[in-house]
Amino acid sequence: MDIFKDVMASYGVTPLPYKTVEAMAYVPFQPSGTQIYQVTQGFEAGTMFPSLSKPWYGDKCRGGKQ
């Protein structure tokens, strides 16, 4: 048995909660000193952290072909 299974068995924990909910996301903490957007730019991007800004390009993903 590996260490992960030993710990789970010893403490009675599992990798996921007994009851899970759809669309629960994990978002890591941002380290201190991380660059942030100005308020208006962060509002437009949907995040204050440039490292979390993942814009949706839609048709550009297919090379712009219709």
Secondary structure, DSSP 8 states (H G I E B T S, - for coil): --HHHHHHHHHT--SS-SS--TT--------TT-----HHHHHHHTSS-GGG-----GGGGGTT--
